[in-house]
């Protein structure tokens, strides 16, 4: 599909979220050659680095460990491609997208069908105060937090602590929680997805152990998996947990407004943007999730006003880690200290 660059007449100063959805529809079609290329330049280096790290065990454990950390970047990109498959954005053929996603789900230790359903819940309810808890990082309002007992306040503080979210949570979510269809326990389809992924992982890791012992698992599989999980959780966090994000109760909530105003544009250096497969252009992704990741930069080139929406640099994003409570009065995400200063 050929896309024309919009003229100034096509670009009014203010557009509604619904207007953006109509505009972005022109970018939705994936290109088979481009998608295949992006998959190849991610999966092949990932497998090659895995093999190189395994060979390096005979030279130096530290060398193998270092290569595995580098490979986490390719694993993160594979997860983002799996993410596009889940949205039906990577191949026109839905069956092809799903089976590529399932294969990648083994590599990312994430059951594809389970994740696709929970992530769909995230997209359909992001920013909705009455539908929190599925596929998101749970956020309480200031009023809800103040109404808690001291024990439950401590529990929420521990949950929102950076050590929990970015050190403990990646291991828990990807190594433990993903082993069962968490949140979908009554559906046979999702049990098949989880158990099928688990069985395939056992067979692959068992084969690795048979030929190489524990070192490839301990020094290659675990470091790359956990680092990729940590990077992924951080990206997911800053995409929605920033000061001027957007939350509303069900009566006032609107899907497209929440997508536009409740998702950030995370400005990353080119190399990090490549490894994260443009997922930082998250406001565009939430407005139209069927756009392949490799078309997202073109959207910003054609419509520069979107690049100014919820713009967040790496330096600015660090401060987001201390924001934990949504203030319905000021419509800002606050730290515990800010909430205490405002409300006592």
Residue pairs with C-beta under 8 A, 6 or more apart in sequence:
1 26
1 29
3 26
3 27
3 298
3 302
5 301
5 302
6 302
6 303
11 303
11 305
13 305
15 23
15 305
16 256
17 254
17 256
17 257
17 259
17 260
17 261
17 287
18 256
20 256
20 260
20 287
20 288
20 306
21 256
21 287
21 288
23 303
24 284
24 287
24 288
24 291
24 299
25 288
27 288
27 291
27 295
27 298
27 299
28 89
28 288
28 290
28 291
29 92
30 89
30 90
30 91
30 92
30 292
31 292
32 91
32 92
34 292
34 294
35 90
35 91
35 292
35 294
38 81
38 277
38 293
38 294
39 81
39 90
39 100
42 74
42 77
42 78
42 81
43 78
43 107
45 74
46 71
46 74
46 75
46 78
46 107
49 67
49 68
49 70
49 71
49 74
50 71
50 220
50 224
52 67
53 63
53 64
53 65
53 67
53 68
53 71
53 216
53 219
53 220
54 64
54 212
54 216
54 220
56 63
56 64
56 67
57 64
57 212
57 215
57 216
57 219
57 220
61 215
61 219
64 215
64 219
64 220
65 219
65 220
65 223
67 220
68 219
68 220
68 221
68 223
68 224
69 223
69 224
69 227
71 220
71 224
72 223
72 224
72 225
72 227
72 228
72 231
73 228
73 231
73 275
74 275
75 107
75 108
75 224
75 225
75 228
76 228
76 231
76 232
76 275
76 276
77 274
77 275
77 276
77 277
78 104
78 107
78 108
79 104
79 108
79 110
79 228
79 232
80 276
80 277
80 279
80 293
81 90
81 100
81 104
81 277
81 293
82 100
82 101
82 104
82 105
82 108
82 110
82 112
82 115
83 119
83 277
83 279
84 90
84 277
84 292
84 293
85 91
85 97
85 98
85 100
85 101
85 104
85 112
86 97
86 101
86 112
86 115
86 116
86 119
86 120
87 289
87 290
88 94
88 97
88 290
89 97
89 289
89 290
89 291
89 292
89 293
90 97
90 100
90 292
91 97
91 100
98 112
98 113
101 112
101 116
102 112
102 113
102 193
102 196
102 197
104 112
105 111
105 112
105 115
105 197
106 197
106 200
106 201
106 204
108 174
108 225
108 228
109 174
109 175
109 178
109 197
109 201
109 225
110 174
110 178
110 197
111 178
111 181
111 190
111 193
111 194
111 196
111 197
111 198
112 193
112 197
113 189
113 190
113 192
113 193
114 178
114 181
114 182
114 184
114 190
114 193
114 194
115 178
117 184
117 190
118 134
118 135
118 182
118 183
118 184
119 135
120 135
121 131
121 134
121 135
122 134
122 135
122 136
123 259
123 286
123 289
124 255
125 131
125 132
125 134
125 136
126 136
126 240
126 258
126 259
126 262
126 263
126 286
127 240
127 245
127 246
127 247
127 248
127 253
127 258
127 259
127 261
127 262
128 247
128 248
128 249
128 250
128 253
128 258
129 141
129 247
129 248
129 249
129 250
129 253
129 326
130 249
130 250
130 253
131 250
132 138
132 139
134 183
136 240
137 165
137 236
137 237
137 240
137 241
138 159
139 241
139 247
139 324
139 325
139 326
139 333
140 156
140 324
140 325
140 326
141 247
141 325
141 326
141 327
141 328
142 325
142 326
142 327
142 328
142 329
142 334
142 339
142 342
142 343
143 328
145 153
145 156
145 325
145 339
146 339
146 343
148 156
156 324
157 324
157 336
158 164
159 165
160 324
162 321
165 233
165 237
165 321
166 230
166 233
166 234
166 237
166 321
167 230
169 233
170 226
170 229
170 230
170 232
170 233
171 226
171 229
173 229
173 233
174 225
174 226
174 229
175 225
175 226
178 194
178 197
179 194
179 198
180 191
180 194
181 187
181 190
181 191
181 193
181 194
184 190
185 191
205 217
205 221
208 216
208 217
208 221
209 216
209 217
231 276
235 266
235 276
235 279
235 280
237 320
237 321
238 264
238 266
238 312
238 317
238 320
239 263
239 264
239 266
239 279
239 280
239 282
240 262
240 263
240 264
240 282
241 320
241 323
241 333
242 264
242 310
242 312
242 317
242 320
242 323
242 333
243 319
243 320
243 323
243 332
243 333
244 261
244 310
244 331
244 332
244 333
245 261
245 262
245 264
245 310
245 326
245 333
246 257
246 258
246 261
246 262
247 258
247 262
247 326
247 328
247 331
248 254
248 258
256 287
258 286
259 283
259 286
259 287
260 283
260 286
260 287
260 309
261 309
261 310
262 286
263 282
263 283
263 285
263 286
263 287
263 310
264 280
264 282
264 283
264 310
264 311
264 312
265 280
265 281
265 282
265 283
265 284
265 300
265 306
265 307
265 309
265 310
265 311
265 312
266 279
266 280
266 281
266 282
266 312
266 317
267 280
267 311
267 312
267 313
267 314
268 276
268 280
268 314
273 280
277 293
277 294
278 293
278 294
278 296
278 297
279 285
279 293
281 296
281 297
281 299
281 300
283 306
283 309
283 310
284 291
284 296
284 299
284 300
284 306
285 291
285 293
285 296
291 299
299 306
300 306
300 307
312 320
320 333
322 335
323 333
323 334
323 335
324 333
324 334
324 335
324 336
325 333
325 334
325 335
325 336
325 339
326 332
326 333
326 334
327 333
327 334
327 339
327 342
330 342
334 342
